[in-house]
Amino acid sequence: MNADARDQAWEYYKAAGRDMEADLAALAAHPEGIVLLMPRLVVLMKPVCSRQPEQWTDLPRIFPAADAWYVHLLVGDLRLARRLATALPRRRWLCFQRGLRTPAPHRQPWQAFMQH
């Protein structure tokens, strides 16, 4: 991979008309938020309740009964992301939205993500 994942993330936010700095700040202040900015990988995620997709993007919100990791943004080396994810507390689900392509909420078993 030649492209810097950080540059790709900034370009995505620019195209989406969203504020990446605000999202970074919200997740950095979240007690379980994940902010990873590396040349090979950018990850913004946090724990959520998988059955409440309308609240996933409320980044400061804390879900006491979280059963899923919500991936707000993942850009770069997916193999590296899976390797690093082994260090996270296990949750049953992985939740995400495909941003500009298909904004509908998605939920898949965490184990399925880890096995691909």
C-alpha positions as CSV (number, residue, x, y, z in Angstrom):
1,M,0.0,0.0,0.0
2,N,1.5,3.3,-1.1
3,A,-1.0,5.8,0.1
4,D,-0.9,7.2,3.6
5,A,-4.0,6.1,5.5
6,R,-4.1,9.5,7.3
7,D,-4.3,11.3,4.0
8,Q,-7.1,9.0,2.8
9,A,-9.0,9.6,6.0
10,W,-8.8,13.4,5.7
11,E,-9.9,13.1,2.0
12,Y,-12.9,11.0,3.0
13,Y,-14.0,13.5,5.7
14,K,-13.5,16.4,3.2
15,A,-15.7,14.6,0.6
16,A,-18.3,13.8,3.2
17,G,-18.4,17.4,4.4
18,R,-17.8,16.3,8.0
19,D,-15.4,17.5,10.7
20,M,-12.7,15.0,11.4
21,E,-11.1,17.1,14.2
22,A,-14.4,17.1,16.1
23,D,-14.8,13.3,15.7
24,L,-11.2,12.8,16.9
25,A,-11.7,15.0,19.9
26,A,-15.0,13.2,20.8
27,L,-13.5,9.8,20.6
28,A,-10.2,10.8,22.4
29,A,-12.4,12.1,25.3
30,H,-14.5,8.9,25.4
31,P,-13.3,6.5,28.1
32,E,-13.3,3.6,25.7
33,G,-12.9,5.4,22.4
34,I,-10.2,4.2,20.0
35,V,-8.3,6.7,18.0
36,L,-5.4,5.3,15.9
37,L,-3.7,7.5,13.4
38,M,-0.8,5.7,11.6
39,P,0.6,5.9,8.1
40,R,-0.7,2.3,7.5
41,L,-4.0,2.5,9.4
42,V,-6.6,4.9,10.7
43,V,-9.2,3.6,13.1
44,L,-11.9,5.6,15.0
45,M,-14.2,3.4,17.0
46,K,-16.1,2.9,20.3
47,P,-18.4,0.5,22.1
48,V,-22.1,0.7,21.4
49,C,-25.3,-1.2,21.7
50,S,-25.8,-3.0,18.5
51,R,-29.6,-2.7,18.5
52,Q,-29.4,1.2,18.7
53,P,-27.9,2.2,15.3
54,E,-29.6,5.6,15.4
55,Q,-27.2,6.4,18.3
56,W,-23.9,4.9,17.0
57,T,-22.7,8.2,15.6
58,D,-23.3,10.1,18.8
59,L,-19.5,9.7,19.5
60,P,-19.5,11.2,23.1
61,R,-22.3,8.9,24.2
62,I,-21.3,6.1,26.6
63,F,-23.3,2.8,26.3
64,P,-23.1,1.0,29.7
65,A,-24.4,-2.3,28.2
66,A,-22.4,-2.2,25.0
67,D,-22.3,-5.4,23.1
68,A,-20.5,-4.2,20.0
69,W,-17.6,-2.2,18.6
70,Y,-18.8,0.6,16.3
71,V,-16.2,1.4,13.6
72,H,-16.7,5.0,12.8
73,L,-13.8,5.0,10.3
74,L,-11.3,2.4,9.2
75,V,-8.8,3.2,6.5
76,G,-5.7,1.3,5.5
77,D,-4.3,-2.1,6.3
78,L,-7.1,-4.4,7.3
79,R,-4.7,-7.2,8.2
80,L,-3.0,-4.9,10.7
81,A,-6.4,-3.8,12.0
82,R,-7.4,-7.4,12.7
83,R,-4.1,-8.1,14.4
84,L,-4.4,-5.1,16.7
85,A,-8.1,-5.9,17.4
86,T,-7.0,-9.1,19.2
87,A,-5.9,-6.8,22.1
88,L,-9.4,-5.2,22.5
89,P,-12.0,-6.4,25.0
90,R,-14.2,-8.9,23.1
91,R,-17.7,-7.9,22.2
92,R,-20.2,-9.9,20.3
93,W,-20.8,-7.6,17.3
94,L,-19.0,-5.3,14.9
95,C,-21.2,-2.4,13.7
96,F,-20.5,0.1,10.9
97,Q,-21.9,2.2,8.2
98,R,-20.4,2.5,4.7
99,G,-20.4,6.3,4.7
100,L,-20.8,7.8,1.3
101,R,-21.6,4.4,-0.4
102,T,-24.4,2.9,1.7
103,P,-25.1,4.8,4.9
104,A,-27.5,2.0,6.2
105,P,-26.3,0.5,9.5
106,H,-24.6,-2.9,9.4
107,R,-24.0,-5.4,12.1
108,Q,-21.9,-8.6,11.8
109,P,-20.5,-11.0,14.3
110,W,-17.1,-9.9,15.7
111,Q,-15.7,-13.3,15.1
112,A,-16.6,-13.1,11.4
113,F,-14.5,-9.9,11.1
114,M,-11.6,-11.5,12.9
115,Q,-11.6,-14.6,10.7
116,H,-11.5,-13.0,7.3
